[in-house]
């Protein structure tokens, strides 16, 4: 009988007390991995700014059922250490000698850089297989231009399996590292089904059509103006009664807040996942404009609540919008306005969207996908 393989996951990205809402997609993947019963611990390498040149402390704690071993590095050179994690390798190497790494069968790096390159060095040092999970939008740029790109390529070469959150990201990275094609699989992000679930959409006569858009940050890559301006056009062309809820913050959010619009905009600011779920349940349609997404957790969350979506037809976004789930559009004001017209004139089976999506992004299903990845790895004991 096969013994249970023990996994050590490695990440630089994790929530902290100061930033409790950071990196939910990493946390959800780690929770899915821990459902497989393989996860021994998560090595969280935390690098933050301080007045000191270099201070390091180690702590162990439980985070929502995950066993965390945190190496906390504080330094005035924090940016340099993050960009050149090789500088952290000597102190992590010491840790391996004293830590619980003799029990580990597989090292799992969350994102090739910076965590993946250190996961690779650990795996090589203890002579164990490596798995990498890739979410990162700058992976191809890193592999072609960073001074440590050779380490990234070595990590991908050494890895037994690599998981990508979308087909789009997989094909992007495979163009740079072609040998990944035969050893990579798609494992999407998780949507927490306790928080995000179906509620019937209410349409009453005289009620405005309610649109919602959500982003962690409305910056140059996520063009909020496309959404507000195309809705403005829609109001002028069709005279429809509508309103928009905008959740998040950032430069564009602040600008748009100061301007006058001919329809109501509700500026929700930053909200918890729970509040976002409730807003999605009360909206008729979800809108999202972006120039670049390797996945799009907010779009997946909208689908799980049964909210039809209209998103930009770029990068990984169209993969999420299956037939009957909504529409995609080029990032032009004409494209968006025409797509909005079409969206509100289309009948959607919202319960079907929710049922199929919650099945697809379900933690158990994603745990099973990781289980399959680990199952096929030969363990060296």
C-alpha positions in Angstrom: 0.0 0.0 0.0 1.2 3.5 -0.8 2.1 5.7 2.1 0.8 9.2 2.2 3.2 11.6 0.6 4.1 14.6 2.7 4.2 18.0 1.0 5.8 21.2 2.0 4.4 24.2 0.2 6.5 27.4 -0.2 5.1 30.9 -0.6 6.1 34.5 -0.3 2.5 35.5 -0.7 0.2 35.1 2.4 -2.2 37.2 4.5 -0.8 39.0 7.6 -2.5 40.7 10.5 -1.9 44.1 8.8 -3.2 42.8 5.5 -5.7 40.1 6.3 -7.4 40.2 2.8 -4.2 39.7 0.8 -3.7 36.7 -1.6 -7.0 34.9 -1.0 -6.3 32.8 -4.2 -3.1 31.4 -2.6 -4.9 30.6 0.6 -7.7 28.8 -1.2 -5.2 26.7 -3.2 -3.3 25.8 0.0 -6.6 24.8 1.7 -7.5 22.6 -1.3 -4.0 21.0 -1.0 -4.5 20.4 2.7 -7.8 18.6 1.9 -5.7 16.0 0.2 -4.2 15.1 3.6 -0.7 15.5 2.1 0.2 18.9 3.3 2.7 18.8 6.2 3.2 22.5 6.5 3.4 25.8 4.6 6.8 27.6 4.6 5.9 31.3 4.4 8.8 33.5 3.6 7.8 36.9 4.7 9.9 39.9 3.7 9.1 43.3 5.0 10.6 46.7 5.4 12.3 47.8 8.6 15.0 50.2 9.8 17.4 47.3 10.5 19.8 46.0 7.9 18.7 42.4 8.5 16.6 40.7 11.2 15.1 37.3 11.0 12.6 35.4 13.3 10.9 32.1 12.9 7.4 31.3 14.2 4.9 28.5 13.9 1.2 28.9 14.0 -2.1 27.7 12.6 -4.0 29.8 10.0 -7.5 28.6 9.3 -6.4 24.9 9.6 -3.1 25.4 7.7 0.2 24.7 9.6 2.4 27.7 8.9 6.2 27.9 9.5 7.0 31.6 9.0 10.4 32.9 8.3 10.0 36.6 8.9 12.8 38.7 7.4 12.8 42.5 8.2 15.3 44.6 6.3 15.8 48.1 4.9 16.9 46.1 1.8 13.5 44.3 1.6 13.0 45.1 -2.1 16.4 43.8 -3.0 15.8 40.6 -1.0 12.4 40.1 -2.7 13.9 40.6 -6.1 17.0 38.5 -5.4 15.8 35.7 -3.1 19.1 33.9 -3.6 20.3 36.3 -0.8 17.9 34.5 1.5 19.1 31.0 0.6 21.9 30.7 3.2 19.5 31.3 6.1 16.8 29.0 4.6 19.4 26.3 4.0 20.2 26.4 7.8 16.5 26.0 8.4 16.3 22.9 6.3 18.9 21.2 8.5 17.0 22.0 11.7 13.5 22.0 10.3 11.1 19.2 9.5 12.3 18.7 6.0 13.6 15.2 6.5 9.9 14.1 6.5 9.0 15.8 3.2 8.5 13.9 0.0 7.5 16.7 -2.4 8.2 20.5 -2.4 5.3 22.6 -3.9 6.2 26.2 -4.9 3.4 28.6 -5.1 4.3 30.8 -8.1 7.7 30.5 -9.8 9.1 33.8 -8.4 10.2 34.4 -5.8 8.8 31.3 -4.0 9.3 28.8 -6.8 13.0 29.4 -7.2 13.6 28.9 -3.4 11.3 25.8 -3.5 13.5 24.5 -6.3 16.7 25.1 -4.3 15.1 23.3 -1.3 13.9 20.4 -3.5 17.3 20.0 -5.0 19.1 20.2 -1.6 16.9 17.5 -0.1 16.8 15.6 -3.4 13.0 15.5 -3.7 10.6 16.2 -6.5 9.2 19.7 -7.1 5.7 20.8 -8.1 5.0 24.4 -9.2 1.7 26.3 -9.3 1.5 29.3 -11.6 -0.8 32.3 -11.2 1.6 35.1 -11.9 0.9 37.5 -14.8 4.6 38.5 -15.1 6.0 35.0 -15.5 7.0 35.3 -19.1 8.5 38.7 -18.6 10.5 37.3 -15.6 11.7 34.3 -17.7 12.9 36.5 -20.5 14.4 39.5 -18.7 15.1 39.0 -14.9 18.7 38.5 -13.8 17.5 35.3 -12.0 15.5 34.0 -15.0 18.0 31.1 -15.4 16.9 29.9 -11.9 13.2 30.2 -13.0 13.9 28.1 -16.1 15.9 25.6 -14.0 12.9 25.4 -11.6 10.5 24.7 -14.4 12.9 22.2 -15.9 13.4 20.4 -12.6 9.7 20.3 -11.7 7.9 17.0 -12.1 4.6 18.8 -12.7 3.5 22.4 -13.2 -0.1 23.5 -12.7 -1.5 26.7 -14.3 -4.7 28.5 -13.4 -5.7 29.0 -17.0 -5.0 27.6 -20.5 -4.0 31.1 -21.6 -1.3 31.3 -19.0 -0.1 27.8 -19.8 0.3 28.6 -23.5 2.0 31.9 -22.7 4.6 30.2 -20.5 5.0 27.2 -22.8 6.1 29.5 -25.6 9.1 30.5 -23.4 9.7 27.0 -21.9 8.3 24.6 -24.5 9.1 21.4 -22.5 6.5 22.4 -20.0 3.7 21.4 -22.5 3.8 17.7 -21.6 4.2 18.0 -17.9 1.7 20.8 -17.1 -2.0 20.7 -16.2 -4.7 23.2 -15.6 -5.9 23.6 -12.0 -8.2 26.6 -11.7 -8.6 28.9 -8.7 -11.1 28.1 -6.0 -14.3 30.0 -5.2 -15.4 29.5 -1.6 -18.9 28.0 -1.9 -19.7 28.9 1.7 -19.4 32.6 0.8 -20.5 32.6 -2.8 -23.7 30.9 -3.7 -26.8 31.2 -5.8 -29.7 33.5 -5.0 -32.6 34.1 -7.4 -32.4 37.4 -9.4 -35.3 39.7 -8.6 -36.8 41.8 -11.5 -39.7 44.1 -10.5 -41.4 46.6 -12.9 -39.8 50.0 -12.6 -36.8 48.6 -10.8 -33.4 49.8 -12.2 -31.1 47.3 -13.8 -28.3 46.8 -11.3 -24.8 46.3 -12.6 -21.8 45.5 -10.4 -18.0 45.7 -11.0 -15.3 44.6 -8.5 -11.5 44.9 -8.5 -8.9 44.9 -5.8 -7.4 47.9 -7.5 -8.7 50.1 -10.3 -5.4 50.9 -12.0 -4.3 51.5 -15.6 -4.7 47.8 -16.4 -8.3 47.8 -15.3 -10.1 50.5 -17.2 -13.1 51.5 -15.1 -13.8 54.4 -17.5 -14.8 51.8 -20.2 -17.5 50.5 -17.9 -18.9 53.9 -16.6 -18.7 55.5 -20.1 -20.4 52.7 -21.9 -23.2 52.6 -19.3 -23.5 56.4 -19.8 -23.9 55.7 -23.6 -26.5 53.0 -22.9 -28.6 55.4 -20.8 -28.5 58.0 -23.5 -29.3 55.6 -26.3 -31.9 53.5 -24.6 -33.2 55.7 -21.8 -33.0 52.6 -19.6 -33.1 53.0 -15.8 -29.9 51.5 -14.4 -27.4 51.8 -11.6 -23.8 50.6 -11.0 -22.1 49.4 -7.8 -18.3 49.8 -7.9 -16.3 47.9 -5.3 -12.6 48.4 -4.8 -10.3 51.4 -4.8 -7.4 53.0 -6.7 -6.6 55.9 -8.9 -9.5 55.5 -11.4 -12.0 54.8 -8.7 -11.1 58.1 -6.9 -11.3 60.1 -10.2 -14.6 58.7 -11.2 -16.0 59.4 -7.8 -15.5 63.2 -8.4 -17.3 63.3 -11.8 -21.0 63.6 -12.6 -22.9 60.8 -14.2 -26.4 60.6 -15.6 -27.2 57.4 -13.6 -26.7 56.5 -10.0 -23.3 55.0 -9.0 -22.9 53.4 -5.6 -19.3 53.6 -4.5 -18.8 50.7 -2.2 -15.0 51.0 -1.6 -13.1 48.0 -0.2 -15.3 45.2 1.1 -14.9 41.8 2.6 -15.5 38.7 0.5 -18.8 38.2 2.4 -20.0 41.7 1.6 -19.0 41.2 -2.1 -21.0 38.0 -2.2 -24.1 39.7 -1.0 -23.6 42.6 -3.5 -23.3 40.0 -6.3 -26.5 38.3 -5.2 -28.4 41.6 -5.4 -27.0 42.6 -8.9 -28.4 41.6 -12.3 -25.1 41.6 -14.2 -21.4 41.6 -13.4 -19.0 43.8 -15.5 -15.2 43.6 -15.6 -12.8 45.4 -17.9 -9.1 44.5 -17.9 -6.1 44.5 -20.3 -4.6 41.5 -18.6 -5.8 38.6 -16.4 -4.2 35.2 -15.8 -7.5 34.1 -14.3 -10.0 36.4 -12.7 -11.3 35.3 -9.3 -13.9 38.1 -9.2 -15.5 36.9 -12.5 -15.5 33.3 -11.2 -17.2 34.4 -8.0 -19.9 36.3 -10.0 -20.6 33.1 -12.0 -20.9 31.0 -8.8 -23.6 33.4 -7.6 -25.4 32.9 -11.0 -24.7 36.5 -12.1 -24.3 36.8 -15.9 -21.0 38.5 -16.9 -19.7 40.9 -19.5 -15.9 40.9 -19.6 -13.1 42.1 -21.8 -12.1 39.5 -24.4 -8.4 39.5 -23.3 -6.0 36.9 -21.9 -7.7 34.3 -19.7 -11.1 36.1 -19.3 -12.9 34.4 -22.2 -12.1 30.9 -20.8 -14.4 31.6 -17.9 -17.4 32.8 -20.0 -18.8 29.5 -21.3 -21.8 29.4 -23.6 -24.8 30.9 -21.8 -22.8 32.5 -19.0 -22.5 36.0 -20.5 -20.6 37.9 -23.1 -17.1 39.1 -23.9 -16.2 42.3 -25.8 -13.2 44.2 -27.2 -12.0 47.0 -25.0 -13.5 49.9 -27.0 -16.4 52.1 -26.0 -18.4 51.0 -29.1 -17.7 47.3 -28.3 -18.7 47.7 -24.6 -21.9 49.7 -25.4 -23.1 47.2 -28.0 -22.3 44.3 -25.7 -24.3 45.9 -22.9 -27.3 46.3 -25.2 -27.0 42.6 -26.1 -26.5 41.6 -22.5 -29.7 43.1 -21.2 -31.6 41.7 -24.1 -30.5 38.1 -23.5 -32.2 35.6 -21.3 -29.8 33.8 -18.9 -30.5 30.7 -16.9 -28.9 32.0 -13.7 -29.5 28.9 -11.7 -27.7 26.8 -14.3 -24.8 29.3 -14.4 -24.4 29.0 -10.6 -24.8 25.2 -10.5 -22.2 24.5 -13.2 -19.7 27.2 -12.0 -19.8 26.2 -8.3 -19.1 22.6 -9.4 -16.2 23.8 -11.5 -14.5 26.1 -9.0 -15.3 23.8 -6.0 -12.5 23.3 -3.4 -13.1 19.5 -3.4 -12.8 19.3 -7.1 -9.5 21.3 -7.1 -8.2 19.2 -4.2 -8.9 16.1 -6.3 -6.9 17.7 -9.2 -3.9 18.4 -6.9 -4.3 14.8 -5.5 -3.9 13.5 -9.0 -0.7 15.6 -9.5 0.8 14.1 -6.3 -0.3 10.6 -7.1 1.7 10.4 -10.3 4.9 11.5 -8.6 7.5 8.8 -7.7 8.7 9.3 -4.2 12.3 8.9 -3.4 12.7 7.5 0.2 
